[in-house]
Amino acid sequence: MSKNKKASSNKISSQAAKTLSDANASAIQKKLAGSALSQSDSQKQTGSQMEETAAKVLKSPKYSADTKRLAGSVLSQANKPR
């Protein structure tokens, strides 16, 4: 398996941390935030299920810009061609 040299930026990590502590954040926001935060300083990469979730968020008009920003970051952490 190849190493993942990508990591969440400080800005995304900060947004993710705030999202996780926000009582009003949706389950999908928290799921994306957890994934983004777990990739902030590691070689972890996005799994296929999370890739699907992030892709659906990006395609849907119902999600906020903040949610889409987290989804974009999570999707960009994927290292495997699927």
Stockholm file with secondary structure:
# STOCKHOLM 1.0

chainA/1-82         MSKNKKASSNKISSQAAKTLSDANASAIQKKLAGSALSQSDSQKQTGSQMEETAAKVLKSPKYSADTKRLAGSVLSQANKPR
#=GR chainA/1-82 SS CCCCCCCCCHHHHHHHHHHHHCTTCCHHHHHHHHHHHHTTTSSCCCCHHHHHHHHHHHHCTTSCHHHHHHHHHHHHTCCSCC
#=GC SS_cons        CCCCCCCCCHHHHHHHHHHHHCTTCCHHHHHHHHHHHHTTTSSCCCCHHHHHHHHHHHHCTTSCHHHHHHHHHHHHTCCSCC
//
